[in-house]
Amino acid sequence: MKLVLLLHFLAVAVFLPQSHARSVAVGDVLHKFRTHKPISFTNYNTEKQIGEYVDYLGRTYPDRVKVTTIGHSVEGRPIRAVNINKNFTAKPGIIIDAGIHAREWIAPAVALHILRELVENYDENKVLADSIDWTIIPLLNPDGYVYSMNVDRMWRKNRANTTDPLCPGVDLNRNFDLFFGGAGTSLDPCDETFTGSGPFSEPETRALRDYALSKSNTQLYLTLHSYGKYFLYPWGFGDSLPRDWKELDRLARVAEKALSSVYGTHYQVGSSTRLLGAAAGGSDDWMKARAGAKYSYTVELPGGGEKGFDLPPESIPYVSRELWEAVKLLGFFVAEEWR
């Protein structure tokens, strides 16, 4: 009953009325997203630009932003986690990551927007920013991201060596140890869903694992992907559902309503397996089962282009603004639920 009442309250308090949202001029949206810094919120940024922006936030707002290198990629690039927590006091935690799959460029772009709202637009979001111990990992697979920008646009995996010198790379979202090697995975290094040589064989997944296990307060986990417009919850390893799946479903549906209230875009809500098919060894299943995140979700952001991963840059502000409404609702929910 507490969950139902809280979700009803948030639905009334947080949603932007759709009629108002649709009347917002295109120019107003783009103006809000322009910046004079060496980072763009209306285009896709390089790995270097993302790192520079994250480091800038840490230097500029040291009382509430801490940037930590939680690990290094196969090729030695830093994997940065941005902790946002006023005075770094005890609060319920939310972890958001993006870019585990290299070609899904919209995911890091949206993660950067969330960072901007929580940090640079702090005055507008003070209550939300101060109520949660936020962690944003904007680029979990930096090597793959760089490779997808410079060599192969459709590259998905990391850049690890494998037993086949012609087929590098591991699908990082099949490399976690919950039902490792199960349905929806491959032992063939030439396949896009190659699991790796064993659970947590990759430095990128170990970085997320070790960071998540160091946080005892994580209540909600959100991993950003593309494409397809889905709001997914566990389990992904098979057709069974968590015991508390109804709570996961209720919260996801209210978050989706918040998202759709902006421009009328609708996402499908349901378990990963039942909507997309089984895929074992994923981060969302692992975060719920092993790292204590009661609420764990994968968001598949909209796609575009011939193969689905080339969402036009001009769509970034709209997708970001929509998801931000969902993130706000999730943040307020976690803050109230664990107050």
C-alpha positions in Angstrom: 0.0 0.0 0.0 2.9 2.4 0.8 4.3 1.8 -2.7 1.0 2.5 -4.4 0.3 5.7 -2.4 3.9 6.9 -3.0 3.7 6.3 -6.7 0.4 8.1 -6.9 1.8 11.1 -5.1 4.9 11.2 -7.4 2.7 10.8 -10.5 0.8 14.0 -9.5 3.8 15.9 -8.2 6.5 15.2 -10.8 4.7 14.8 -14.2 4.9 17.6 -16.7 1.4 17.9 -18.2 1.6 16.5 -21.7 -0.4 19.4 -23.3 2.2 21.9 -21.9 5.1 19.7 -22.9 4.1 19.4 -26.5 3.7 23.1 -26.8 7.4 23.7 -26.0 9.1 25.2 -29.1 11.9 23.3 -30.7 14.1 26.4 -30.4 13.5 26.5 -26.6 14.6 22.9 -26.3 17.8 23.4 -28.3 18.7 26.6 -26.5 18.5 24.9 -23.2 20.9 22.3 -24.4 23.6 24.6 -25.9 26.8 25.1 -24.0 30.0 27.1 -24.3 32.0 24.3 -22.7 34.1 21.8 -24.7 31.2 19.3 -24.5 28.0 19.1 -26.6 24.6 18.2 -25.5 23.3 18.3 -29.0 25.9 16.1 -30.6 27.9 12.9 -29.9 31.1 13.5 -27.9 34.4 11.7 -28.2 35.7 9.6 -25.3 38.3 12.4 -24.6 35.6 15.1 -24.5 33.5 13.0 -22.1 36.5 12.5 -19.8 37.4 16.2 -19.8 33.8 17.2 -19.0 33.6 14.7 -16.1 36.9 15.9 -14.7 35.8 19.5 -15.1 32.7 18.8 -12.9 34.9 17.3 -10.2 37.3 20.3 -10.2 34.5 22.9 -10.2 32.1 21.4 -7.6 34.3 19.6 -5.1 31.8 19.9 -2.3 29.3 17.6 -4.0 31.1 15.9 -6.9 33.8 13.3 -6.6 35.3 11.7 -9.7 36.9 8.3 -9.2 38.7 6.1 -11.7 37.1 2.8 -10.8 39.2 0.8 -13.3 40.9 0.9 -16.6 39.8 -0.7 -19.9 41.7 -3.4 -21.8 43.6 -0.6 -23.7 44.2 1.4 -20.5 41.6 4.1 -20.7 40.2 5.2 -17.4 36.6 4.3 -16.4 35.2 7.2 -14.5 32.5 7.1 -11.9 30.9 10.5 -10.9 29.6 10.5 -7.3 27.2 13.3 -6.6 26.4 13.7 -3.0 26.2 17.0 -1.1 28.8 16.9 1.7 29.1 13.1 1.0 26.7 12.1 3.7 24.8 8.8 4.2 21.8 8.6 1.7 20.1 5.9 -0.4 22.1 5.3 -3.6 21.3 5.2 -7.3 23.8 3.9 -9.8 23.4 4.8 -13.5 25.7 3.5 -16.2 25.9 3.9 -20.0 28.0 2.8 -22.9 28.5 -0.9 -22.0 27.8 -1.5 -25.7 30.1 0.6 -27.9 27.7 1.4 -30.8 24.9 2.7 -28.5 26.0 6.3 -28.6 22.8 7.8 -27.4 23.3 6.1 -24.0 26.4 8.1 -22.9 24.8 11.3 -24.4 21.8 10.9 -22.1 24.1 10.1 -19.1 25.9 13.4 -19.7 22.6 15.2 -19.7 21.7 13.6 -16.3 25.0 14.7 -15.0 24.4 18.2 -16.2 21.0 18.4 -14.6 22.2 17.1 -11.2 25.4 19.2 -11.1 25.3 22.3 -13.3 21.6 22.8 -13.0 21.8 22.2 -9.3 19.6 25.2 -8.3 16.7 23.7 -10.3 17.2 20.2 -8.9 18.6 20.9 -5.5 16.2 18.7 -3.5 16.6 15.8 -5.9 20.4 16.1 -6.0 20.7 16.4 -2.3 18.4 13.5 -1.4 20.4 10.7 -3.2 23.9 9.4 -3.3 24.1 9.4 -7.1 26.7 7.6 -9.1 26.9 8.2 -12.9 29.3 6.1 -15.0 28.9 7.7 -18.4 31.1 5.4 -20.4 31.7 1.9 -19.2 33.3 0.6 -22.4 35.6 3.4 -23.6 37.8 1.3 -25.9 34.8 0.0 -27.8 33.3 3.4 -28.0 36.5 4.9 -29.5 36.7 2.0 -32.0 33.0 2.5 -33.0 33.7 6.2 -33.7 37.0 5.7 -35.6 36.9 2.3 -37.3 33.7 0.3 -37.2 30.4 2.1 -36.4 28.6 -1.1 -35.5 31.1 -2.4 -33.0 29.4 -3.7 -29.9 32.0 -5.4 -27.7 35.1 -4.3 -25.9 38.6 -4.7 -27.5 40.0 -7.7 -25.6 42.1 -10.3 -27.3 40.4 -13.7 -27.6 41.5 -17.2 -28.6 40.8 -16.1 -32.2 43.1 -13.3 -33.4 40.6 -12.3 -36.1 37.7 -11.9 -33.6 38.6 -9.6 -30.7 36.1 -8.4 -28.1 33.8 -9.6 -25.4 30.1 -8.6 -24.9 30.4 -7.0 -21.5 26.7 -7.4 -20.9 27.2 -11.2 -21.0 30.2 -11.2 -18.7 28.6 -11.0 -15.3 28.5 -14.1 -13.1 24.8 -14.7 -12.7 23.9 -17.6 -15.0 27.1 -17.0 -17.0 27.0 -18.7 -20.3 23.3 -19.3 -20.3 20.6 -18.4 -22.7 21.3 -15.7 -25.3 25.1 -16.0 -25.0 27.8 -17.5 -27.2 31.1 -19.2 -26.6 32.3 -18.2 -30.1 34.5 -15.1 -30.0 33.4 -14.2 -33.4 29.8 -13.7 -32.2 28.5 -10.4 -30.9 27.3 -12.0 -27.7 30.6 -13.8 -26.8 30.7 -14.2 -23.1 34.4 -14.0 -22.6 36.6 -16.7 -21.1 34.9 -16.7 -17.7 32.7 -14.5 -15.4 34.3 -11.1 -14.9 37.1 -11.9 -17.3 37.1 -8.2 -18.4 38.5 -5.2 -16.6 35.4 -3.2 -17.5 32.9 -5.5 -15.8 35.3 -6.0 -12.8 35.3 -2.2 -12.4 31.6 -2.0 -12.2 31.4 -5.1 -9.9 34.0 -3.8 -7.5 32.5 -0.3 -7.3 29.0 -1.6 -6.8 30.0 -4.0 -4.1 31.8 -1.1 -2.3 28.5 0.7 -2.0 26.2 -0.7 0.7 23.4 1.8 0.0 22.4 1.1 -3.6 18.7 0.9 -3.9 18.2 1.4 -7.6 20.3 0.7 -10.7 19.7 2.0 -14.2 21.7 0.9 -17.2 21.2 2.8 -20.5 21.2 1.0 -23.8 19.7 1.4 -27.3 17.7 0.7 -29.2 14.0 0.0 -29.0 12.1 2.1 -26.4 11.9 -0.4 -23.6 11.8 -0.1 -19.8 13.0 -3.6 -18.7 13.4 -5.3 -15.4 14.8 -8.7 -14.4 15.2 -11.5 -15.0 17.1 -11.5 -18.2 18.6 -15.0 -17.8 15.3 -16.8 -18.2 11.5 -16.6 -18.1 11.1 -16.6 -14.3 10.4 -13.3 -12.4 11.7 -11.9 -9.2 9.5 -12.4 -6.1 9.0 -8.6 -6.0 8.4 -8.2 -9.7 5.0 -6.4 -9.2 6.9 -3.7 -7.4 9.4 -3.4 -10.1 6.7 -3.3 -12.7 4.6 -0.6 -10.9 7.6 1.7 -10.5 8.7 1.2 -14.1 5.2 2.0 -15.4 5.0 5.2 -13.4 8.5 6.2 -14.6 7.4 5.5 -18.1 4.4 7.7 -17.7 6.7 10.5 -16.5 8.8 10.0 -19.6 5.9 9.9 -22.0 4.3 13.0 -20.5 7.0 15.1 -22.2 6.5 14.4 -25.9 4.1 11.5 -25.9 6.8 8.9 -26.6 5.8 5.5 -25.1 8.2 2.7 -24.0 7.1 -0.9 -23.5 7.5 -2.1 -19.9 8.2 -5.7 -18.8 10.8 -8.3 -18.0 13.8 -8.4 -20.2 13.2 -12.1 -21.2 9.5 -11.7 -21.9 9.9 -8.6 -24.1 13.3 -9.2 -25.8 14.2 -12.8 -25.1 16.7 -14.3 -22.6 20.2 -12.9 -22.3 22.1 -14.3 -19.3 25.1 -12.7 -17.7 23.7 -9.1 -17.8 24.5 -6.3 -15.4 20.9 -5.6 -14.4 20.3 -9.2 -13.2 23.6 -9.1 -11.3 23.0 -5.8 -9.7 19.7 -7.0 -8.3 20.9 -10.5 -7.2 24.4 -9.7 -6.0 24.7 -6.0 -5.3 21.6 -5.2 -3.3 19.8 -3.0 -5.8 16.1 -3.8 -5.1 15.1 -1.9 -8.2 17.2 -2.7 -11.3 16.3 -1.6 -14.8 17.6 -1.6 -18.3 16.3 1.3 -20.5 16.5 0.8 -24.2 16.5 4.3 -25.7 15.1 5.1 -29.1 16.9 4.2 -32.3 17.4 5.6 -35.8 19.2 5.1 -39.0 19.4 2.0 -41.2 20.6 -0.3 -38.5 18.9 1.3 -35.5 22.0 2.7 -33.7 22.3 6.0 -35.6 19.8 8.2 -33.8 20.3 11.7 -35.4 22.2 14.1 -33.1 19.3 16.5 -33.3 17.2 13.9 -31.3 19.6 13.9 -28.4 17.9 16.8 -26.5 14.5 15.3 -26.8 15.5 11.8 -25.8 17.5 13.2 -22.9 14.7 15.4 -21.7 12.2 12.5 -21.7 14.5 10.2 -19.8 15.3 12.9 -17.3 11.7 13.1 -16.3 11.8 9.3 -15.5 15.0 9.7 -13.6 13.6 12.5 -11.5 10.6 10.3 -10.5 12.9 7.4 -9.7 15.1 9.6 -7.6 12.2 11.1 -5.6 10.7 7.6 -5.1 14.0 6.2 -3.7 14.4 9.2 -1.4 10.9 8.9 0.0 10.9 5.1 0.2 14.0 5.0 2.3 13.5 8.2 4.3 
